Amino acid sequence: MNQQLAQAVLDARAKFPGSSLADLYDPLAMPPALRKAHQTLDRAVMKLYKFADNMSEAEIAAELMGRYNVLII
C-alpha cells in the first residue's frame, strides 16, 4: 500500500486541529479535502485487494475480516 495515500488522509485531518473525529467524519460536513483523500485511498485498497467496484461497505468489511481470520488461524 502506498504510504503516501494514508499520509494524505492524516495530513487532511491535521488541517482541522480544533475538530473532533466526529466532526470531521460527519457525512454532511466532512471537509472536501478529507473526503477526497479517503476516496483516493479507498480506490487504491479496492484495487489492491481486487474488489469489485460495486461491493458494498458490508461486503468489503466481511471480506477483509475473512482474510484477517485466515491470517490469525
mmJSON file of the N, C-alpha and C atoms, coordinates in Angstrom:
{"data_MODEL":{"atom_site":{
"group_PDB":["ATOM","ATOM","ATOM","ATOM","ATOM","ATOM","ATOM","ATOM","ATOM","ATOM","ATOM","ATOM","ATOM","ATOM","ATOM","ATOM","ATOM","ATOM","ATOM","ATOM","ATOM","ATOM","ATOM","ATOM","ATOM","ATOM","ATOM","ATOM","ATOM","ATOM","ATOM","ATOM","ATOM","ATOM","ATOM","ATOM","ATOM","ATOM","ATOM","ATOM","ATOM","ATOM","ATOM","ATOM","ATOM","ATOM","ATOM","ATOM","ATOM","ATOM","ATOM","ATOM","ATOM","ATOM","ATOM","ATOM","ATOM","ATOM","ATOM","ATOM","ATOM","ATOM","ATOM","ATOM","ATOM","ATOM","ATOM","ATOM","ATOM","ATOM","ATOM","ATOM","ATOM","ATOM","ATOM","ATOM","ATOM","ATOM","ATOM","ATOM","ATOM","ATOM","ATOM","ATOM","ATOM","ATOM","ATOM","ATOM","ATOM","ATOM","ATOM","ATOM","ATOM","ATOM","ATOM","ATOM","ATOM","ATOM","ATOM","ATOM","ATOM","ATOM","ATOM","ATOM","ATOM","ATOM","ATOM","ATOM","ATOM","ATOM","ATOM","ATOM","ATOM","ATOM","ATOM","ATOM","ATOM","ATOM","ATOM","ATOM","ATOM","ATOM","ATOM","ATOM","ATOM","ATOM","ATOM","ATOM","ATOM","ATOM","ATOM","ATOM","ATOM","ATOM","ATOM","ATOM","ATOM","ATOM","ATOM","ATOM","ATOM","ATOM","ATOM","ATOM","ATOM","ATOM","ATOM","ATOM","ATOM","ATOM","ATOM","ATOM","ATOM","ATOM","ATOM","ATOM","ATOM","ATOM","ATOM","ATOM","ATOM","ATOM","ATOM","ATOM","ATOM","ATOM","ATOM","ATOM","ATOM","ATOM","ATOM","ATOM","ATOM","ATOM","ATOM","ATOM","ATOM","ATOM","ATOM","ATOM","ATOM","ATOM","ATOM","ATOM","ATOM","ATOM","ATOM","ATOM","ATOM","ATOM","ATOM","ATOM","ATOM","ATOM","ATOM","ATOM","ATOM","ATOM","ATOM","ATOM","ATOM","ATOM","ATOM","ATOM","ATOM","ATOM","ATOM","ATOM","ATOM","ATOM","ATOM","ATOM","ATOM","ATOM","ATOM","ATOM","ATOM","ATOM","ATOM"],
"id":[1,2,3,4,5,6,7,8,9,10,11,12,13,14,15,16,17,18,19,20,21,22,23,24,25,26,27,28,29,30,31,32,33,34,35,36,37,38,39,40,41,42,43,44,45,46,47,48,49,50,51,52,53,54,55,56,57,58,59,60,61,62,63,64,65,66,67,68,69,70,71,72,73,74,75,76,77,78,79,80,81,82,83,84,85,86,87,88,89,90,91,92,93,94,95,96,97,98,99,100,101,102,103,104,105,106,107,108,109,110,111,112,113,114,115,116,117,118,119,120,121,122,123,124,125,126,127,128,129,130,131,132,133,134,135,136,137,138,139,140,141,142,143,144,145,146,147,148,149,150,151,152,153,154,155,156,157,158,159,160,161,162,163,164,165,166,167,168,169,170,171,172,173,174,175,176,177,178,179,180,181,182,183,184,185,186,187,188,189,190,191,192,193,194,195,196,197,198,199,200,201,202,203,204,205,206,207,208,209,210,211,212,213,214,215,216,217,218,219],
"type_symbol":["N","C","C","N","C","C","N","C","C","N","C","C","N","C","C","N","C","C","N","C","C","N","C","C","N","C","C","N","C","C","N","C","C","N","C","C","N","C","C","N","C","C","N","C","C","N","C","C","N","C","C","N","C","C","N","C","C","N","C","C","N","C","C","N","C","C","N","C","C","N","C","C","N","C","C","N","C","C","N","C","C","N","C","C","N","C","C","N","C","C","N","C","C","N","C","C","N","C","C","N","C","C","N","C","C","N","C","C","N","C","C","N","C","C","N","C","C","N","C","C","N","C","C","N","C","C","N","C","C","N","C","C","N","C","C","N","C","C","N","C","C","N","C","C","N","C","C","N","C","C","N","C","C","N","C","C","N","C","C","N","C","C","N","C","C","N","C","C","N","C","C","N","C","C","N","C","C","N","C","C","N","C","C","N","C","C","N","C","C","N","C","C","N","C","C","N","C","C","N","C","C","N","C","C","N","C","C","N","C","C","N","C","C","N","C","C","N","C","C"],
"label_atom_id":["N","CA","C","N","CA","C","N","CA","C","N","CA","C","N","CA","C","N","CA","C","N","CA","C","N","CA","C","N","CA","C","N","CA","C","N","CA","C","N","CA","C","N","CA","C","N","CA","C","N","CA","C","N","CA","C","N","CA","C","N","CA","C","N","CA","C","N","CA","C","N","CA","C","N","CA","C","N","CA","C","N","CA","C","N","CA","C","N","CA","C","N","CA","C","N","CA","C","N","CA","C","N","CA","C","N","CA","C","N","CA","C","N","CA","C","N","CA","C","N","CA","C","N","CA","C","N","CA","C","N","CA","C","N","CA","C","N","CA","C","N","CA","C","N","CA","C","N","CA","C","N","CA","C","N","CA","C","N","CA","C","N","CA","C","N","CA","C","N","CA","C","N","CA","C","N","CA","C","N","CA","C","N","CA","C","N","CA","C","N","CA","C","N","CA","C","N","CA","C","N","CA","C","N","CA","C","N","CA","C","N","CA","C","N","CA","C","N","CA","C","N","CA","C","N","CA","C","N","CA","C","N","CA","C","N","CA","C","N","CA","C","N","CA","C","N","CA","C","N","CA","C","N","CA","C"],
"label_alt_id":[null,null,null,null,null,null,null,null,null,null,null,null,null,null,null,null,null,null,null,null,null,null,null,null,null,null,null,null,null,null,null,null,null,null,null,null,null,null,null,null,null,null,null,null,null,null,null,null,null,null,null,null,null,null,null,null,null,null,null,null,null,null,null,null,null,null,null,null,null,null,null,null,null,null,null,null,null,null,null,null,null,null,null,null,null,null,null,null,null,null,null,null,null,null,null,null,null,null,null,null,null,null,null,null,null,null,null,null,null,null,null,null,null,null,null,null,null,null,null,null,null,null,null,null,null,null,null,null,null,null,null,null,null,null,null,null,null,null,null,null,null,null,null,null,null,null,null,null,null,null,null,null,null,null,null,null,null,null,null,null,null,null,null,null,null,null,null,null,null,null,null,null,null,null,null,null,null,null,null,null,null,null,null,null,null,null,null,null,null,null,null,null,null,null,null,null,null,null,null,null,null,null,null,null,null,null,null,null,null,null,null,null,null,null,null,null,null,null,null],
"label_comp_id":["MET","MET","MET","ASN","ASN","ASN","GLN","GLN","GLN","GLN","GLN","GLN","LEU","LEU","LEU","ALA","ALA","ALA","GLN","GLN","GLN","ALA","ALA","ALA","VAL","VAL","VAL","LEU","LEU","LEU","ASP","ASP","ASP","ALA","ALA","ALA","ARG","ARG","ARG","ALA","ALA","ALA","LYS","LYS","LYS","PHE","PHE","PHE","PRO","PRO","PRO","GLY","GLY","GLY","SER","SER","SER","SER","SER","SER","LEU","LEU","LEU","ALA","ALA","ALA","ASP","ASP","ASP","LEU","LEU","LEU","TYR","TYR","TYR","ASP","ASP","ASP","PRO","PRO","PRO","LEU","LEU","LEU","ALA","ALA","ALA","MET","MET","MET","PRO","PRO","PRO","PRO","PRO","PRO","ALA","ALA","ALA","LEU","LEU","LEU","ARG","ARG","ARG","LYS","LYS","LYS","ALA","ALA","ALA","HIS","HIS","HIS","GLN","GLN","GLN","THR","THR","THR","LEU","LEU","LEU","ASP","ASP","ASP","ARG","ARG","ARG","ALA","ALA","ALA","VAL","VAL","VAL","MET","MET","MET","LYS","LYS","LYS","LEU","LEU","LEU","TYR","TYR","TYR","LYS","LYS","LYS","PHE","PHE","PHE","ALA","ALA","ALA","ASP","ASP","ASP","ASN","ASN","ASN","MET","MET","MET","SER","SER","SER","GLU","GLU","GLU","ALA","ALA","ALA","GLU","GLU","GLU","ILE","ILE","ILE","ALA","ALA","ALA","ALA","ALA","ALA","GLU","GLU","GLU","LEU","LEU","LEU","MET","MET","MET","GLY","GLY","GLY","ARG","ARG","ARG","TYR","TYR","TYR","ASN","ASN","ASN","VAL","VAL","VAL","LEU","LEU","LEU","ILE","ILE","ILE","ILE","ILE","ILE"],
"label_asym_id":["A","A","A","A","A","A","A","A","A","A","A","A","A","A","A","A","A","A","A","A","A","A","A","A","A","A","A","A","A","A","A","A","A","A","A","A","A","A","A","A","A","A","A","A","A","A","A","A","A","A","A","A","A","A","A","A","A","A","A","A","A","A","A","A","A","A","A","A","A","A","A","A","A","A","A","A","A","A","A","A","A","A","A","A","A","A","A","A","A","A","A","A","A","A","A","A","A","A","A","A","A","A","A","A","A","A","A","A","A","A","A","A","A","A","A","A","A","A","A","A","A","A","A","A","A","A","A","A","A","A","A","A","A","A","A","A","A","A","A","A","A","A","A","A","A","A","A","A","A","A","A","A","A","A","A","A","A","A","A","A","A","A","A","A","A","A","A","A","A","A","A","A","A","A","A","A","A","A","A","A","A","A","A","A","A","A","A","A","A","A","A","A","A","A","A","A","A","A","A","A","A","A","A","A","A","A","A","A","A","A","A","A","A","A","A","A","A","A","A"],
"label_entity_id":["1","1","1","1","1","1","1","1","1","1","1","1","1","1","1","1","1","1","1","1","1","1","1","1","1","1","1","1","1","1","1","1","1","1","1","1","1","1","1","1","1","1","1","1","1","1","1","1","1","1","1","1","1","1","1","1","1","1","1","1","1","1","1","1","1","1","1","1","1","1","1","1","1","1","1","1","1","1","1","1","1","1","1","1","1","1","1","1","1","1","1","1","1","1","1","1","1","1","1","1","1","1","1","1","1","1","1","1","1","1","1","1","1","1","1","1","1","1","1","1","1","1","1","1","1","1","1","1","1","1","1","1","1","1","1","1","1","1","1","1","1","1","1","1","1","1","1","1","1","1","1","1","1","1","1","1","1","1","1","1","1","1","1","1","1","1","1","1","1","1","1","1","1","1","1","1","1","1","1","1","1","1","1","1","1","1","1","1","1","1","1","1","1","1","1","1","1","1","1","1","1","1","1","1","1","1","1","1","1","1","1","1","1","1","1","1","1","1","1"],
"label_seq_id":[1,1,1,2,2,2,3,3,3,4,4,4,5,5,5,6,6,6,7,7,7,8,8,8,9,9,9,10,10,10,11,11,11,12,12,12,13,13,13,14,14,14,15,15,15,16,16,16,17,17,17,18,18,18,19,19,19,20,20,20,21,21,21,22,22,22,23,23,23,24,24,24,25,25,25,26,26,26,27,27,27,28,28,28,29,29,29,30,30,30,31,31,31,32,32,32,33,33,33,34,34,34,35,35,35,36,36,36,37,37,37,38,38,38,39,39,39,40,40,40,41,41,41,42,42,42,43,43,43,44,44,44,45,45,45,46,46,46,47,47,47,48,48,48,49,49,49,50,50,50,51,51,51,52,52,52,53,53,53,54,54,54,55,55,55,56,56,56,57,57,57,58,58,58,59,59,59,60,60,60,61,61,61,62,62,62,63,63,63,64,64,64,65,65,65,66,66,66,67,67,67,68,68,68,69,69,69,70,70,70,71,71,71,72,72,72,73,73,73],
"pdbx_PDB_ins_code":[null,null,null,null,null,null,null,null,null,null,null,null,null,null,null,null,null,null,null,null,null,null,null,null,null,null,null,null,null,null,null,null,null,null,null,null,null,null,null,null,null,null,null,null,null,null,null,null,null,null,null,null,null,null,null,null,null,null,null,null,null,null,null,null,null,null,null,null,null,null,null,null,null,null,null,null,null,null,null,null,null,null,null,null,null,null,null,null,null,null,null,null,null,null,null,null,null,null,null,null,null,null,null,null,null,null,null,null,null,null,null,null,null,null,null,null,null,null,null,null,null,null,null,null,null,null,null,null,null,null,null,null,null,null,null,null,null,null,null,null,null,null,null,null,null,null,null,null,null,null,null,null,null,null,null,null,null,null,null,null,null,null,null,null,null,null,null,null,null,null,null,null,null,null,null,null,null,null,null,null,null,null,null,null,null,null,null,null,null,null,null,null,null,null,null,null,null,null,null,null,null,null,null,null,null,null,null,null,null,null,null,null,null,null,null,null,null,null,null],
"Cartn_x":[0.856,0.0,0.886,0.497,1.253,1.046,2.109,2.027,1.611,1.891,1.543,0.033,-0.722,-2.175,-2.714,-2.191,-2.599,-2.151,-0.969,-0.465,-1.319,-1.843,-2.701,-3.966,-4.492,-5.653,-5.261,-4.126,-3.669,-3.389,-2.799,-2.499,-3.788,-4.785,-6.064,-6.725,-6.656,-7.231,-6.476,-5.172,-4.341,-4.666,-5.304,-5.679,-6.809,-7.391,-8.523,-8.247,-7.218,-6.804,-7.874,-8.795,-9.831,-11.055,-11.05,-12.211,-12.018,-13.071,-13.037,-13.194,-12.911,-13.128,-14.608,-15.47,-16.91,-17.261,-16.651,-16.895,-16.359,-15.141,-14.505,-15.223,-15.797,-16.416,-17.936,-18.478,-19.902,-20.156,-20.984,-21.176,-21.663,-22.355,-22.88,-21.905,-20.878,-19.973,-18.502,-18.222,-16.84,-16.112,-14.938,-14.186,-13.877,-14.052,-13.816,-12.422,-11.398,-10.041,-9.923,-10.581,-10.555,-11.343,-12.498,-13.308,-12.524,-11.865,-11.086,-9.93,-9.233,-8.111,-8.6,-9.749,-10.306,-10.75,-11.362,-11.804,-10.616,-9.536,-8.332,-7.749,-7.677,-7.177,-8.096,-9.401,-10.359,-10.194,-10.031,-9.848,-8.584,-7.521,-6.266,-6.427,-7.131,-7.355,-8.213,-9.255,-10.113,-9.304,-8.436,-7.603,-6.609,-5.995,-5.015,-5.603,-6.809,-7.458,-8.315,-8.308,-9.073,-10.562,-11.086,-12.506,-13.258,-14.472,-15.321,-15.732,-15.849,-16.225,-17.598,-18.459,-19.825,-20.035,-18.946,-19.092,-19.597,-20.483,-20.989,-19.96,-20.121,-19.222,-19.303,-20.515,-20.692,-19.943,-20.004,-19.293,-17.782,-17.326,-15.891,-15.421,-16.161,-15.795,-15.777,-16.774,-16.836,-15.645,-15.302,-14.165,-12.852,-12.671,-11.443,-11.343,-12.462,-12.446,-12.159,-12.712,-12.428,-10.946,-10.354,-8.915,-8.09,-8.519,-7.827,-7.899,-9.073,-9.223,-8.313,-8.132,-7.221,-5.793,-5.404,-4.052,-3.811,-4.828,-4.61,-4.871,-5.453,-5.755,-4.634],
"Cartn_y":[-1.189,0.0,1.23,2.165,3.395,4.233,4.401,5.171,6.612,7.115,8.498,8.714,7.701,7.84,7.893,7.053,7.085,8.391,8.833,10.096,11.274,11.194,12.269,12.4,11.275,11.315,11.995,11.601,12.207,13.695,14.054,15.469,16.285,15.715,16.419,16.619,15.6,15.739,16.77,16.842,17.786,19.244,19.483,20.85,21.399,20.533,20.912,20.507,21.102,20.673,20.869,21.772,22.007,21.123,20.275,19.428,18.028,17.493,16.103,15.176,13.897,12.93,12.869,13.019,13.031,14.19,15.345,16.493,16.243,15.74,15.533,14.483,13.484,12.386,12.468,13.639,13.878,13.845,12.918,12.781,14.055,14.895,16.114,17.283,17.162,18.299,17.942,16.763,16.325,17.287,17.766,18.668,17.997,18.723,18.132,17.518,18.146,17.597,16.243,16.088,14.809,13.758,14.141,13.196,12.717,13.636,13.271,12.345,12.636,11.786,10.374,10.269,8.941,8.219,8.932,8.293,7.746,8.499,8.05,6.812,6.842,5.685,4.481,4.704,3.605,2.951,3.756,3.183,2.335,2.788,2.032,0.706,0.725,-0.506,-1.475,-0.952,-1.811,-2.478,-1.721,-2.266,-3.291,-2.955,-3.845,-5.226,-5.223,-6.479,-7.063,-6.387,-6.859,-6.991,-6.017,-5.981,-5.347,-5.809,-5.235,-3.819,-2.954,-1.565,-1.43,-2.413,-2.308,-3.006,-3.404,-4.046,-3.029,-3.485,-2.621,-2.57,-1.59,-1.494,-2.761,-3.309,-4.533,-5.703,-5.809,-6.875,-6.705,-5.481,-5.211,-5.583,-5.145,-5.459,-6.966,-7.669,-9.123,-9.798,-9.355,-9.937,-9.678,-8.453,-8.136,-8.937,-9.085,-9.876,-11.344,-11.848,-13.224,-13.431,-12.484,-12.578,-12.479,-11.621,-11.482,-12.793,-13.406,-14.679,-15.762,-15.778,-16.757,-16.535,-15.284,-14.97,-15.342,-15.219,-15.457,-16.883,-17.673,-19.063,-19.976],
"Cartn_z":[0.0,0.0,0.0,-0.732,-0.834,0.423,1.188,2.429,2.178,1.013,0.7,0.728,0.337,0.338,1.761,2.621,4.027,4.675,4.331,4.885,4.423,3.216,2.714,3.564,4.04,4.941,6.248,6.809,8.063,7.888,6.771,6.5,6.369,5.705,5.554,6.911,7.773,9.117,9.933,9.745,10.512,10.189,9.068,8.702,9.573,10.392,11.243,12.689,13.304,14.643,15.729,15.516,16.513,16.346,15.344,15.062,15.612,16.191,16.664,15.458,15.659,14.581,14.216,15.211,14.94,14.018,14.256,13.386,11.978,11.907,10.605,9.763,10.426,9.695,9.661,9.971,9.788,8.287,7.812,6.365,5.67,6.405,5.805,5.861,6.711,6.903,6.713,6.203,6.018,5.074,5.503,4.629,3.281,2.188,0.857,0.694,1.258,1.113,1.81,2.943,3.664,2.905,2.397,1.608,0.384,-0.308,-1.496,-1.133,-0.039,0.39,0.696,1.347,1.661,0.405,-0.512,-1.749,-2.543,-2.575,-3.281,-2.599,-1.284,-0.528,-0.726,-0.658,-0.85,-2.21,-3.253,-4.599,-4.664,-4.025,-4.035,-3.29,-2.167,-1.397,-2.207,-2.848,-3.668,-4.783,-5.401,-6.475,-5.923,-4.807,-4.193,-3.887,-3.325,-2.945,-4.061,-5.213,-6.375,-6.059,-5.325,-5.008,-6.176,-6.397,-7.436,-7.025,-8.006,-7.739,-7.095,-7.328,-6.824,-5.472,-4.797,-3.485,-2.468,-1.593,-0.53,0.604,1.482,2.635,3.484,3.626,4.409,3.758,2.449,1.742,1.875,1.781,1.92,3.315,4.331,5.718,5.948,5.434,5.597,4.926,3.728,3.006,3.745,4.224,4.957,6.252,6.963,8.206,7.9,6.812,6.422,6.138,5.447,5.158,6.44,7.346,8.628,9.409,9.435,10.156,9.599,8.304,7.689,8.207,8.373,8.832,10.286,11.115,12.55,12.987,12.117,12.486,12.072],
"occupancy":[1.0,1.0,1.0,1.0,1.0,1.0,1.0,1.0,1.0,1.0,1.0,1.0,1.0,1.0,1.0,1.0,1.0,1.0,1.0,1.0,1.0,1.0,1.0,1.0,1.0,1.0,1.0,1.0,1.0,1.0,1.0,1.0,1.0,1.0,1.0,1.0,1.0,1.0,1.0,1.0,1.0,1.0,1.0,1.0,1.0,1.0,1.0,1.0,1.0,1.0,1.0,1.0,1.0,1.0,1.0,1.0,1.0,1.0,1.0,1.0,1.0,1.0,1.0,1.0,1.0,1.0,1.0,1.0,1.0,1.0,1.0,1.0,1.0,1.0,1.0,1.0,1.0,1.0,1.0,1.0,1.0,1.0,1.0,1.0,1.0,1.0,1.0,1.0,1.0,1.0,1.0,1.0,1.0,1.0,1.0,1.0,1.0,1.0,1.0,1.0,1.0,1.0,1.0,1.0,1.0,1.0,1.0,1.0,1.0,1.0,1.0,1.0,1.0,1.0,1.0,1.0,1.0,1.0,1.0,1.0,1.0,1.0,1.0,1.0,1.0,1.0,1.0,1.0,1.0,1.0,1.0,1.0,1.0,1.0,1.0,1.0,1.0,1.0,1.0,1.0,1.0,1.0,1.0,1.0,1.0,1.0,1.0,1.0,1.0,1.0,1.0,1.0,1.0,1.0,1.0,1.0,1.0,1.0,1.0,1.0,1.0,1.0,1.0,1.0,1.0,1.0,1.0,1.0,1.0,1.0,1.0,1.0,1.0,1.0,1.0,1.0,1.0,1.0,1.0,1.0,1.0,1.0,1.0,1.0,1.0,1.0,1.0,1.0,1.0,1.0,1.0,1.0,1.0,1.0,1.0,1.0,1.0,1.0,1.0,1.0,1.0,1.0,1.0,1.0,1.0,1.0,1.0,1.0,1.0,1.0,1.0,1.0,1.0,1.0,1.0,1.0,1.0,1.0,1.0],
"B_iso_or_equiv":[0.0,0.0,0.0,0.0,0.0,0.0,0.0,0.0,0.0,0.0,0.0,0.0,0.0,0.0,0.0,0.0,0.0,0.0,0.0,0.0,0.0,0.0,0.0,0.0,0.0,0.0,0.0,0.0,0.0,0.0,0.0,0.0,0.0,0.0,0.0,0.0,0.0,0.0,0.0,0.0,0.0,0.0,0.0,0.0,0.0,0.0,0.0,0.0,0.0,0.0,0.0,0.0,0.0,0.0,0.0,0.0,0.0,0.0,0.0,0.0,0.0,0.0,0.0,0.0,0.0,0.0,0.0,0.0,0.0,0.0,0.0,0.0,0.0,0.0,0.0,0.0,0.0,0.0,0.0,0.0,0.0,0.0,0.0,0.0,0.0,0.0,0.0,0.0,0.0,0.0,0.0,0.0,0.0,0.0,0.0,0.0,0.0,0.0,0.0,0.0,0.0,0.0,0.0,0.0,0.0,0.0,0.0,0.0,0.0,0.0,0.0,0.0,0.0,0.0,0.0,0.0,0.0,0.0,0.0,0.0,0.0,0.0,0.0,0.0,0.0,0.0,0.0,0.0,0.0,0.0,0.0,0.0,0.0,0.0,0.0,0.0,0.0,0.0,0.0,0.0,0.0,0.0,0.0,0.0,0.0,0.0,0.0,0.0,0.0,0.0,0.0,0.0,0.0,0.0,0.0,0.0,0.0,0.0,0.0,0.0,0.0,0.0,0.0,0.0,0.0,0.0,0.0,0.0,0.0,0.0,0.0,0.0,0.0,0.0,0.0,0.0,0.0,0.0,0.0,0.0,0.0,0.0,0.0,0.0,0.0,0.0,0.0,0.0,0.0,0.0,0.0,0.0,0.0,0.0,0.0,0.0,0.0,0.0,0.0,0.0,0.0,0.0,0.0,0.0,0.0,0.0,0.0,0.0,0.0,0.0,0.0,0.0,0.0,0.0,0.0,0.0,0.0,0.0,0.0],
"pdbx_formal_charge":[null,null,null,null,null,null,null,null,null,null,null,null,null,null,null,null,null,null,null,null,null,null,null,null,null,null,null,null,null,null,null,null,null,null,null,null,null,null,null,null,null,null,null,null,null,null,null,null,null,null,null,null,null,null,null,null,null,null,null,null,null,null,null,null,null,null,null,null,null,null,null,null,null,null,null,null,null,null,null,null,null,null,null,null,null,null,null,null,null,null,null,null,null,null,null,null,null,null,null,null,null,null,null,null,null,null,null,null,null,null,null,null,null,null,null,null,null,null,null,null,null,null,null,null,null,null,null,null,null,null,null,null,null,null,null,null,null,null,null,null,null,null,null,null,null,null,null,null,null,null,null,null,null,null,null,null,null,null,null,null,null,null,null,null,null,null,null,null,null,null,null,null,null,null,null,null,null,null,null,null,null,null,null,null,null,null,null,null,null,null,null,null,null,null,null,null,null,null,null,null,null,null,null,null,null,null,null,null,null,null,null,null,null,null,null,null,null,null,null],
"auth_seq_id":[1,1,1,2,2,2,3,3,3,4,4,4,5,5,5,6,6,6,7,7,7,8,8,8,9,9,9,10,10,10,11,11,11,12,12,12,13,13,13,14,14,14,15,15,15,16,16,16,17,17,17,18,18,18,19,19,19,20,20,20,21,21,21,22,22,22,23,23,23,24,24,24,25,25,25,26,26,26,27,27,27,28,28,28,29,29,29,30,30,30,31,31,31,32,32,32,33,33,33,34,34,34,35,35,35,36,36,36,37,37,37,38,38,38,39,39,39,40,40,40,41,41,41,42,42,42,43,43,43,44,44,44,45,45,45,46,46,46,47,47,47,48,48,48,49,49,49,50,50,50,51,51,51,52,52,52,53,53,53,54,54,54,55,55,55,56,56,56,57,57,57,58,58,58,59,59,59,60,60,60,61,61,61,62,62,62,63,63,63,64,64,64,65,65,65,66,66,66,67,67,67,68,68,68,69,69,69,70,70,70,71,71,71,72,72,72,73,73,73],
"auth_comp_id":["MET","MET","MET","ASN","ASN","ASN","GLN","GLN","GLN","GLN","GLN","GLN","LEU","LEU","LEU","ALA","ALA","ALA","GLN","GLN","GLN","ALA","ALA","ALA","VAL","VAL","VAL","LEU","LEU","LEU","ASP","ASP","ASP","ALA","ALA","ALA","ARG","ARG","ARG","ALA","ALA","ALA","LYS","LYS","LYS","PHE","PHE","PHE","PRO","PRO","PRO","GLY","GLY","GLY","SER","SER","SER","SER","SER","SER","LEU","LEU","LEU","ALA","ALA","ALA","ASP","ASP","ASP","LEU","LEU","LEU","TYR","TYR","TYR","ASP","ASP","ASP","PRO","PRO","PRO","LEU","LEU","LEU","ALA","ALA","ALA","MET","MET","MET","PRO","PRO","PRO","PRO","PRO","PRO","ALA","ALA","ALA","LEU","LEU","LEU","ARG","ARG","ARG","LYS","LYS","LYS","ALA","ALA","ALA","HIS","HIS","HIS","GLN","GLN","GLN","THR","THR","THR","LEU","LEU","LEU","ASP","ASP","ASP","ARG","ARG","ARG","ALA","ALA","ALA","VAL","VAL","VAL","MET","MET","MET","LYS","LYS","LYS","LEU","LEU","LEU","TYR","TYR","TYR","LYS","LYS","LYS","PHE","PHE","PHE","ALA","ALA","ALA","ASP","ASP","ASP","ASN","ASN","ASN","MET","MET","MET","SER","SER","SER","GLU","GLU","GLU","ALA","ALA","ALA","GLU","GLU","GLU","ILE","ILE","ILE","ALA","ALA","ALA","ALA","ALA","ALA","GLU","GLU","GLU","LEU","LEU","LEU","MET","MET","MET","GLY","GLY","GLY","ARG","ARG","ARG","TYR","TYR","TYR","ASN","ASN","ASN","VAL","VAL","VAL","LEU","LEU","LEU","ILE","ILE","ILE","ILE","ILE","ILE"],
"auth_asym_id":["A","A","A","A","A","A","A","A","A","A","A","A","A","A","A","A","A","A","A","A","A","A","A","A","A","A","A","A","A","A","A","A","A","A","A","A","A","A","A","A","A","A","A","A","A","A","A","A","A","A","A","A","A","A","A","A","A","A","A","A","A","A","A","A","A","A","A","A","A","A","A","A","A","A","A","A","A","A","A","A","A","A","A","A","A","A","A","A","A","A","A","A","A","A","A","A","A","A","A","A","A","A","A","A","A","A","A","A","A","A","A","A","A","A","A","A","A","A","A","A","A","A","A","A","A","A","A","A","A","A","A","A","A","A","A","A","A","A","A","A","A","A","A","A","A","A","A","A","A","A","A","A","A","A","A","A","A","A","A","A","A","A","A","A","A","A","A","A","A","A","A","A","A","A","A","A","A","A","A","A","A","A","A","A","A","A","A","A","A","A","A","A","A","A","A","A","A","A","A","A","A","A","A","A","A","A","A","A","A","A","A","A","A","A","A","A","A","A","A"],
"auth_atom_id":["N","CA","C","N","CA","C","N","CA","C","N","CA","C","N","CA","C","N","CA","C","N","CA","C","N","CA","C","N","CA","C","N","CA","C","N","CA","C","N","CA","C","N","CA","C","N","CA","C","N","CA","C","N","CA","C","N","CA","C","N","CA","C","N","CA","C","N","CA","C","N","CA","C","N","CA","C","N","CA","C","N","CA","C","N","CA","C","N","CA","C","N","CA","C","N","CA","C","N","CA","C","N","CA","C","N","CA","C","N","CA","C","N","CA","C","N","CA","C","N","CA","C","N","CA","C","N","CA","C","N","CA","C","N","CA","C","N","CA","C","N","CA","C","N","CA","C","N","CA","C","N","CA","C","N","CA","C","N","CA","C","N","CA","C","N","CA","C","N","CA","C","N","CA","C","N","CA","C","N","CA","C","N","CA","C","N","CA","C","N","CA","C","N","CA","C","N","CA","C","N","CA","C","N","CA","C","N","CA","C","N","CA","C","N","CA","C","N","CA","C","N","CA","C","N","CA","C","N","CA","C","N","CA","C","N","CA","C","N","CA","C","N","CA","C","N","CA","C","N","CA","C","N","CA","C"],
"pdbx_PDB_model_num":[1,1,1,1,1,1,1,1,1,1,1,1,1,1,1,1,1,1,1,1,1,1,1,1,1,1,1,1,1,1,1,1,1,1,1,1,1,1,1,1,1,1,1,1,1,1,1,1,1,1,1,1,1,1,1,1,1,1,1,1,1,1,1,1,1,1,1,1,1,1,1,1,1,1,1,1,1,1,1,1,1,1,1,1,1,1,1,1,1,1,1,1,1,1,1,1,1,1,1,1,1,1,1,1,1,1,1,1,1,1,1,1,1,1,1,1,1,1,1,1,1,1,1,1,1,1,1,1,1,1,1,1,1,1,1,1,1,1,1,1,1,1,1,1,1,1,1,1,1,1,1,1,1,1,1,1,1,1,1,1,1,1,1,1,1,1,1,1,1,1,1,1,1,1,1,1,1,1,1,1,1,1,1,1,1,1,1,1,1,1,1,1,1,1,1,1,1,1,1,1,1,1,1,1,1,1,1,1,1,1,1,1,1,1,1,1,1,1,1]
}}}
